[in-house]
Amino acid sequence: MLTMCYLNIHEWIRDGPPMVDRMLAFFTRIFATLSALILVALTLLVGWHVFTRYVLRDPLFWGEEVTRFLVLGLTFTGMVYALSDRTHLRVDVVDKILSPRAQRVLDIFVNSLVCVALLIVSIGALPYVERFLASPSPASGLPRGYVYIPILITFLVGALVALLHTVKAIKTPPCAKVTRGTSDSNIDPTD
C-alpha cells in the first residue's frame, strides 16, 4: 500500500503540469459554481427580505444575518476561484520587465508565500472555529461554527491551489509563457 502511494506521488510529481492543470481546472469549476450558487441565493434572499419588509411590513428576523453569512461564503469561495484561475489582482508591470526565468522565480516565491500564509491563517483559525462551534448565532440560531468551517476549508483549499501553482511554476520550462486566467479581459492586445 505504501509503495502504491509512493508510486502515485512519484508519477504525479514526474507528470507535472498536465495533472496540475487538470486539478486547477477542477478547482476553478467547483469554486466558480459555488460562487454562482451563493450569489443566486444571496440575490433571492435579499429580494425576499426587501419584499417582506416593504410590501408585507413583516421583515424576516433572520434575513440580514444569513445575508452576512452568504457574503462571507461568497468572499472566500471567490478567493479560491480567483486564486485557481489566476484572475486575482496582480501587479503585471513587474512581469513585463522581468525575464521569463525571473518571472518563474517570482511565481515560485509568491505562490509559496501565499501557500504558507493561508496555512498560517488556517492554523490560527482552528481554535476560533472550535470555540464557536456550539455557539448559536443570535437571529437564525445556526451554530456559528457551521459558518466558519467552510471559511477554514476555503483557506486550506486555497493553500493547496497555491501549492499546485508552485509545482506548475517549478515544472514549467523557464521560456514557456505562464497563462494568467481564462477570461478575454486578460488578453493583452500588444502581445
Beta strands, then each sheet from edge to edge (+ up, - down):
end
